[in-house]
């Protein structure tokens, strides 16, 4: 079993298709097929169900967990042996939609100016998806809303955020917001759960949702009078100063939200990661 075979196996498992994996790897399709067959023959195990794509068998799922660890250790060994102390090489980060739209672009821009040899890459997704990508070593770190994580992770820092209700500028009182449709992320968003808890305590148990997974689309929808929302205060402060919308504070027990920057506990703290965390802490402390 060679490391390259494991990388091909991982690519097929992730893509769910020989054709797509070959495109990602830059190999001809027949080569990928042959390497998977060779691996199955060597292990004397069927690793994929070959029906409407490539789906992992139970044995394939077992191997994938080890393949992720092995290829991560090989990549990490290469990084460590080539770490001169000057940040360089890939830095694969993940962030929720809100983080990627708000404060993160400025931090990434500053980091890129300071360390031009670092190859920054950002993946935007839901917290649960990002946590799983960090667990599988597909990301070096991620900004997530998930608080109760297992011992596979290190929380490098916690960022406190205030959530506020927002509505169009012509709304004068918070009570007017109660029966408006709410522009929110899809079900499972922690902010949405907080909203439902607060609304329920105010006797509103049925909320009509318009689901948007783009923060800018949500805010623009509110400005246009489409409905209300429940968002991070820092994301709308300038717009409120300009008179484009109005915000309403609610009790802290519902409006206090946390965001975490996490990494895998088994990942080595390279100079690339340590300088990013240092810059992140300075940026958050300066807010």
N, C-alpha and C positions, 0 to 999 in steps of 0.2 A: 504494500500500500504506500504510494508516494504522495507527497504533499500536493503535487499538481493534480493528481486524480481526485483528491479531497476538494480542491478548489473547484474543479469541474462539477463534482457531485453537488457542492453547495450551490453553484450557479444554476444547475438544473432544478434543484429543490426550490430555490427562490423564485425562479421564472415560471416553473410549472410546465416547461416546454423545452424540448431539445433545440428547436429552431431559435427560440428567443435567447436561450443560454448561449448558443453558438454566436449569435449576433453580439451579445454583451462581451463575450470572451475574445471575439475576433477570430474564431476558429471555423473551419468548415464543419458542417453538420455531421458528416460521417465520422469525423475524428471524435466529436463529443459522444456520439452513440457508441463507438468502439471502446472508449475509455470507461464509460459507465458499464458496459457489458463485461469488460475486463475486471473491473472492481467487483461486480456481482459474482463473477466466476471465482475470483481469488477468495472472497469471503464465503462463497457457497450460500449466498442469501439473495433473495429478490429484494431490491431496494426501492423499486417503484412499481406501482400499478400503471399499466400503459393503456389507459382508456380515457379518451378525451383529454389528452395531456399526460403529464407525468406527476403522479400523486404518490407521496411517500407511503411505503408500507410501514408497519410497526417497527420492523428491523431498520428500515431507512431512517425513521425518526430517531431511533437510538443512535445510529451512526452520525446523524447530523449534529447532535449535541457534542459529540467528541470532535467532529470535524471543525466546528466553530472554535473550540478551545485550542485545538492543535494549530490551525492556521493563524489564530490570534497570537499565540505564543511565538510562532515563527516571525510574524510581522513585527511583533513587539521587540523580539531579539534584534531584528535588523535595525529598528529605530534606535534602540539603546546603544548598539555598537556604533551607530553613526551619529549619535547625539553629541555634538561638539560643545554644547552649551548655548549655541545660537539657535533660536527657534527656526525650524525649517520643516518642510515636508507637509503631509496632509493633516488637517484638523477637521474631523467630521463631526458636525454639531447638529442637534435637533432642537426644535422649538415649537411650541403651540402657535396657533394662528395669531393670537393676541400678542405674544412676545415678538414674533417676527414683524408685526406691523408697528409696534410701539418703540420701545427703547433699544431693541437689539441692533437695528441697522447702524445707528451711530457708534455703538461699541465695536461692531465688526469693522466699520470703516476706519476707526482709529487704530484698531489692532493691525489691520492690513498695512496702514502707513508706517507703523512702528516696526513691523516684522514682514517685509515684502516677500521673504522666501517661504513663508507659510502658505500652503494651498488650502484656503478656507472653502468648506462646502457646507451648505445648510439644507436640512430636510425639515419641512413643515408638516405636522400631523397632529393627531390627538395624543393626549398624554399617555394613555395606555399603550398605544402603538410605539411611541418613542421609548417608553420604559422597556418594552420588549426588544427593541433594536439595540439599546444599550446592553441589555442582558446577553444578547447574542453577539456582542462585540461589533455590531454593524455601525455603531456610532461611538465616538470617544466620550461624548457627554451630551446632555440635553436639558432644556428648560421645561419642567413639567409642573402640573398642578397636583399630581398624586402625592399624598402625604405619607400613607402607610406602606412603606416599601420593605421588602425582606432584606436579609443580610448579604445579598449579592451587591448591594449598592452603597455608595458613600454620598451623603448630601454635603456638597462643598459649601453651600451657603443657602440662606433663606431670604427671600425678598417679600416684604409686606406690601400689599396693595389695598387701596380703598375702592370699593365698588359703589357706584351711584346709579340711581334711576335716571334715565334721560328721556326727554320728549321734545317735540317741536317747540319753537320759541313762543308760540301763542298759548301754550299751556301754563296756567298761573298757579295751580294748586296740585299737590301730590295726589289728592283724591281723584282728580281727573284722569290720572294714569291707570288706575285700577282696572278699568274695563276695556282698555285699548288692547289691540293685538300686540304681542311682544315679538320683536325681531331678535332671535337668539340662535345659538348653535344647536345642533341636533341633541337628542336625548342622551344623557350621560355627562354633559358638561357640568362641572361643579358650580359654576355661576348660576346656571339654570336651576340647579337643585336648591341653592340658597334663596333664589327668587321665589320658588314654589313654597318653601318653608315660611318665608316672611309673608307672602300673600295669603297663605293658609291661616296664619295667625291673625290676619285682618279680615277673615271671613270670606276670602276669595279662593275657592277651591277648584275653579275651572278657568284655566288660562288658554287663550287662543294664541297659537304660535305661527309665525312665519319663519321658517328655518333658513338661515343664511350661515355659511361657514367662513365668511370673509368679513373681518372687522370693519373694513372701509365701507362695504356694502350695507352693513347694519347701520352704521352711523349716517350714511347718506340717506338711507330709507327713513330714519327717524327725522332728519332735517326736512325731508319732503312731506312729512306728516303721515307716513304710512303706518306708524305705530310707535311704541315705546321700546326701551331696552334696558339692560342692566349691565354696565360696562365698567372697566377700570377708569377711575377719574382722570388719571394723567393723559388718557387718550383723547379726551374731549375738552380739556381746559381752554385751549386756544380758541376752539370753535365757540365755546360759551362766551368768552370775552368778546368775540366778534358778533354776538347776538344771534347766532345761527341755530342754537338749541338751548334748552334749559335743563339743569340737573337738580335732583332732589336727594338729600342725604337720608339714610335710614339707619336704624340702630346698629351699633358696631358689631353686635353678635351675629348679624347677617351680612354686614358690608365689609368685614375684614377678611381678606383673602391672602393666601400665601402661594408663592411660586418657588420652586427649588431647582438648583442646578445640580445634576447628579452625574456620576460616572460609575463604572464597574469597579468593585473593590479590588479585583485582581489586575487592574490596569496599572502600568507603571507611570509614575508622575514624570513625564518628560519635560524638558524645558519649554516645549511648545505649549503643553497644557498648563504648566505652572504659571507662565507669563500671562496666559489668557485669564486664568482665575484671578491673578493679582489685579489685572486691569478691570475685570468685572467687579471685584470688591471695591476698588477705588471709585468706579463709576456709580455704583449703587450708594456708597457712603456720601458721595458728593451731591446726590439728588435732594 
